[in-house]
Structure formats: structure tokens, C-alpha cells
Amino acid sequence: MFPALETELKQETCPDPYEDFMYHHLQYYGYFKAQRGSLPNSASHQHVRKNNPRYGLSGSFGEREDVIPDPLQKEKLLWPTCLSSAAHRQIEAVSRDPLMLSSPLKSRQLLHDEFGEVNPCLREPRDLFTFFPSSGPLQAPRWPIECEVIKENLHHIEWVPPQPEYFYQPTGNEKLPEIVGEEKGTVVYQLDSVPTEGSYFTSSRVGGKRGIIREPAVTLQGPEDNTLLFESRFESGNLQKAVRVDTYEYELTLRTDLYTNKHTQWFYFRVQNTRKDTTYRFTIVNLLKPKSLYTVGMKPLMYSQLDANTHNIGWRREGNEIRYYKNNTDDGQQPFYCLTWTIQFPHDQDTCFFAHFYPYTYTDLQCYLLSVANNPVQSQFCKLRTLCRSLAGNTVYLLTITNPSRTPREAAAKKAVVLSARVHPGESNGSWIMKGFLDFILSNSPDAQLLRDIFVFKVVPMLNPDGVIVGNYRCSLAGRDLNRHYKTILKESFPCIWHTRNMVKRLLEEREVLLYCDFHGHSRKNNIFLYGCKNNDRKYWLHERVFPLMLSKNVPDKFSFQSCNFKVQKCKEGTGRVVMWRMGILNSYTMESTFGGSTLGNKRDTHFTIEDLKSLGYHVCDTLLDFCDPDRTKFMQCLAELKELLKQEIHKKFNELGQDMDLEGNWSDISLSDIESSTSGSDSSLSDGLPVHLLSMADEVNQKKKIYKKKKKKPLQTRKQRNEQYQKNNLMRELKLIEDTPERAGFASTLQKQPTFFRNSENASSSMMRNEKPRLNKTQKPRFTVSCCPKRSTNSSQEPAPDMKPLWSRNRYPATKRGRATMMVYPSLHIYTYP
């Protein structure tokens, strides 16, 4: 009567293979006794509405479904009310069955769509780690169990000074205080339980050390007691000891990086019980670097809590009589250096903070990522995932930023850009540049939307959260500089960089990575600059310098191209930029931003503010658009300028050496390493190798790798390969027999009498030799030439030079088609012609 309906019913009654299997499987074990037709076909119900309140699992991070005590009652709630009466009767029959009551079918896969119909399909899998809940506190940082942590939550406002903050100008009358020490002074603050070299990280917990937090500061004797109260047991703080050597003078000792005995540069601490209009002097006595920006005018940072609350004033540069000098005490191991400055606090009874640079903590990052995750627009094109857990168990976040593609082909054509920061925890300037980049790339700016359309951004905003939390300057809790161990095989000891490298490796298998950049800070040079890797491929000669040159043109008052360096030193082989470059990323950089300020343009002799660093994140995006502009005018203009700059540099270098050089010749063949200085002046440390407790572990992993390699067998040859090998052997035997004939002596005499013939023969075949370069000797067959297609670069991120034509691979023919008779009469001709 209704043929269309009958056809549809026949199609619906066709058993689904999976459902048919599950039907027999469940029926066999007694879990399912209803009729097969009582369940709807899952193939006809594919649309699932995630925001439906009847969903079992909430879509928000970390929330679980409501607990229903009765499993059968829970199953009933999952079924819609629109089922037929026959289906309801079957469900009730199953409920009354004693076997089903003892072992009910516990399924959470039956979902409702917007029409209330059942959809027996798989739920979306839960995240590997729980992220931020929509309500409730953030994930608390995990500390080593040796660290005492106060329970206060610190927060600093962002503020841009209305006037430029100029460098300190020495007067020549600065005092160099003599170090007194605790023998003649009074210890007013000291941390005892600080793990140093010889110990190593064992475990962590939220809140650090168990038990009651003691008061390391002195107790005030009354309101007239003007002793300052010090504190640093909070995120990123690292003051170990304070000694009062005079009424308003204090000597400060910084805590070294945990589980080491060095790396003291970063400082961040709090003082209370201040007095207004009184000159205090602070002297840090155990700095390790012989050179510092404090010698050329850099000032410390100060933050007043009262000014922030009443006047909305944040961090500002303060200090007078600033000197950086060598400590007069010597422990016989390593020399120490001192930083001294004077300060007048703006208020009485104020709470103030001092820092080496603008702090950016792990909690600050989590608050920012929480705002992104809760933003309904940004969360559509910014996916927040967990890259791994750090050594202490803190989450290392990975952001994937790109606009949804219309087609799979369009998605596959996108290139990737990888950015990271804070591998060195004391270089907080990297986090501020990263924040500026994220602010722009997540905005609704047309340029940001275009970048998201053409790129996939992989961002690791904080590579070393453990070091940031405990206040280290350079190391992780493994006691080592992570930026010297990117080649590590110890996944459990260096998880953050191991997973980062593995992520990039997988990304390279999927798509081309155009650029990698790791954001750092620099304590000995002003301005912002890049370290890159010199490319040895003539096809892309100087291309790695184009992006830095473009950036210097976009930010002329902050970025210095003259400070950039592209030399790859042996001691830097374990750094992120070199390892990523070796993996095939041609544009692999370390961005160094100063702790001080600029010596360029209108910002000359002024300190960088938070806004300056955030603006650099925007300019990275702007330069990326210039770099990838389909109109290659800017690219070629920068390339021509680079060649001219290099020519001038070579000329200058030879003049210094007192040599003459014709730069019109092959000047481009000169090694760039000969004219570039090393990056030893960079803010880096040599690798200390692995800690003692990890050496045996590394040996075990290497031994397993060797055993695995030994077990590998040579792959079996195909029939075609065996035939070719058989033909080669026959030809070699034939050639050997021919060479042993008396004709060889006659040919040798002919060779001596007719050198012009071979010279002409060489000239005639020189072009072919340059392209093909076949290597034949007495053990190789003369009949076949090896096909030498130009090797394809593992990274095609750079545009080829416009005057360079592609090298097309030629068809290779057997020698028999080019004159086999000649080969037979003069068998040694090809051997001498192609050495």
C-alpha cells in the first residue's frame, strides 16, 4: 500500500554487523534477552547534541555525571519516553528477570539527541588530564616536599609608567659596601630546609612541606621596632637569607637553583614594616656572573602594595647608588659578585616587593588560560591540551591555535609554527612576549584571523613550570639546564622537553613547520635579538636571516639585527633551536629579550616595560605575515640587503687582518663562521652533564637501544633486486676478463699518445658529470649508471632563489644504448674518465 514506507522499513530491518555481533554476544552471556528489533539502529542516529542537559557527562572540564545509586534506574533514565509500548514492556520484563537484577548491563553509551531519541553510540572520550573547572579553584601548584610555602595568594596589577624609565646614570660617588656577614650582623630571615647539590628531587605535594609553617623572620619588639620583615616562600620567590648589618642596611643571600650550588641571578622577595623617607641599602652578596646589565644603568624593580591599591600603580624601576662589583670574600671555589642599591619607600607600614624583572608565575598562566577556555569565541579556535606532566606533577600546557578548515585538503595544506617560552624559569620576559603574542593571535583582528587561516600554531607557554614555581633561575627540579638536554633519551627525568621534541617530530610528519622560536631573556646585552642556525644549503643561502631582518625593520627601536648571531657551536648542540634545526626546521630561533632596555631609536637609554614586551609578540605576528607574503618583493629586498651587508662585513674583516680581497669574485664561498663571533657571550651555561643518580639510568637506556639495533635483521631482497644483483655480478666478471686481455696494453699506449682526445672527451662530458656524478670503479658495472636525482630538502619552508632553476631529474639509460661497442673495445675508458 505504501511502497516507499515498506522499502524504508526493509532498510531499517537490515541487521547492522556490529549490533548483530553484540546481540549474540550479550544473549550468550545472559545479559540481554529482549528482541533484536527493540533497539533502534545506531546507524540512523548519528547527531548528538553535546549541550543537552540529559547528557550523562557534562561538557565542562572536570565535571562528572550525577551518581544514580540504582543501575537499573539509571538505565531507565537513559531511555527516552517516546519508545513504543512494546519496547517498554520488554524493558520491564528485563527488569523483572532475576539474572538481570544480579548482573545488570551497565552501559553509558546510550545518549539522547535533541528529539529525545536513543543514540547507542560512543561518547566523546574524556580528556587525559582534568583541566580547569568552570567553577572552583585552579589546580594548585605542586612543590618539592622540602619547600615551605606560605598560604597567601599574591597578585600584582599590570601597569605602564606614564613616562619613560631611563637608565641609571652613575655619578662616580657610589659606595661599595664591604661585606660583613652574619658574624657581625643579625640574621633576620633564613631558610634552613633548602635542597642543594648532592641531593635530588624525590616527591612533591600541593603546599610543599608538611606540618606547621614556621616564622623565619624576627619578631618585632614593638611599634617602634623598624626591622624589615622579609619573605620569599611564595611562587617564584628565592631569597634565602637576610642579615641586618646596620640600622637601615641589609645583606641578602639568594637561594641557588634547587639541587644545585649555582645559578643565582633572578631575585624576588617581599619586605614589610617599611619607613617613609628613610634611605635603605640592600646588597645581594652571592651573584655569579662577572658581567651584568646593572653596570650599564639597569635598575631593580619595586612594587608598593599601597600604591597599587590606592593609585593603581604597579611595578616601577627604582634605586640609586647602583653598583655591581666583585665580592671581597673568597671561599676558594668560585668568585661571587655583589649588587648594591639604595631605596626610599613611598609609605610607612607598607608591603613592598623587589624583583630582577617583572614576575610571571605559574598561577598567572593558569588564570590566563582559564579565561581563554571560558571564552566562547576563543575556545572555538584555541584548543587547550596537556602536553605532559612535569617532574613535580604540574601540568605543561599545549595550545593549538588555528581556524577550522572547510575541507581536509585545506587543513593538510596549512603550515605550522611552534613557539615556546620559560625553559629558563628566571627569564620571565619570555612569558610577557608570549602573552602579547597570544593576546593578538586570539583577537578578532583581520591579521590574526588571516594567520589562523593559513597556519597551525603549536604553543607551549611554560616549558619549565617546576622551576618557575620554586623560583629557580635556570634549572628544572632535575638540577640541570633543560635547554642543554633537548637530545635527551630520559623521558621520565626531562619530560617537558622530551615531549616537546616528540610533539614537533610528529608535527613534521604531518605538515611543514615554517618557524620555531623559543623566547628567552638576556642579562648581559640590551635590546632584543635572535640566535639562529646558519644554513649550509646553497639553495637557501642567507634565508635564515630574512625573518630577523624583517623583524628589525618592523621594530627598529627595540630589535637589533646587529646583535643577532647564526653560528652553531658545539656547546649549543643540545639547545632547542639547534635540535629543531637538525630535525629539519630551517627557521629555528632563540629570541633573546633583555632584562634592561633599549639603546635604539626613540626608546634609547630607557627600560622596557611590560607593554614593550607584549608589543613584540604582536610584531612577531606582523613579521610572519611579511615573511609569507605571496608577493616576494619584501623577501627579495631583504635577501639583497643581506648579501650587501655580508659583503661589507667580509671587507671589514679582511681589512682588520691586513689582507686584500677581491669581493667581486667568489666572495659568497667564504665560510660565515670565519666572520661571525661566537655566542659565548649569550646568557647561557655549559651543560653540566647528567646528575649522578641519572647516569646509570641513561646507560641502561643506551644499552637497550644497542641490543635492539643488533636484533634488527637485514630486510629480504625482492626478486627485482636479486635479478639486478645477479646482472651486476655477471658484468663485473665480464669486465675483469676483458681487462685481462692483451688489448689493455695497446690501449694504454694509445692513451699516452693521444691526451687531446681525452681532454676533449672530458670537456664534452663535463656538463653531464656535474649533474650526474656517477661513481664507477673496477668493482662496478659499466653498463648501468646510477640515477642521481637532486636530493629533496627535508624542509621546504623557504622560497627558492628566483634565478635558480629546478634541477629536473634526467632519464638514465643503460650504457648499451649509448654505445656498447665502444665499451667493449676500450673497456678502461670510462674508468679513467669517471674516477
Secondary structure, DSSP 4 states (H G I P E B T S, - for coil): --HHHHHHHHHHHSPPHHHHHHHHHHHHTTS--S-GGGSPPGGG-----TT-TT-SS-SSTT--PPP-S-HHHHHHHHS-TTS-HHHHHHHHHHHH-HHHHHS------EEE-TTS-EEE-PPPPPPSS----SSSPPPPPEEETT-B--SPPP-------SS--BPP---S----PPP--TTTSEEEEE------TT-----EEETBS-SPPP--SPPP-STT--PPEEE--STT--EEEEEEEETTEEEEEEPPSTTSS------EEEEES--BT-EEEEEEEEE--S--GGGGT---EEEEHHHHHHH----EE--EEEEEEE-S---SSS--EEEEEEEEBSSTT--EEEESS----HHHHHHHHHHHHT-TTHHHHEEEEEEEE-TTS-EEEEEEE-PPPSSHHHHHT-EEEEEEE-SSTT-THHHHHHHHHHHHHTS--HHHHHHHHHEEEEEES-S-HHHHHHT-SSB-TTSSBGGG-TT---TTTSHHHHHHHHHHHHHHHHS-EEEEEEEEEESS--SEEEE------GGGTTGGGHHHHHHHHHSTTTB-STT-B----GGGTTSHHHHHHHTT-SEEEEEEEESSEE-SGGGBTEE--HHHHHHHHHHHHHHHHHHT-SSTHHHHHHHHHHHHHHHHHHHHHHHHHT----TTSSGGGS-GGGTSPPSTTSS--------HHHHHHHHHHHHHHHHHHHHPPPPPPPHHHHHHHHHHHHHHHHHHHHHTSTHHHHHHHHHHH-HHHHHHHHHHHHHHHHHH-----TTS-SS-----PPPPPS---SPPPTTPPP-PPPPP--GGGGTHHHHHHSTTHHHHH--
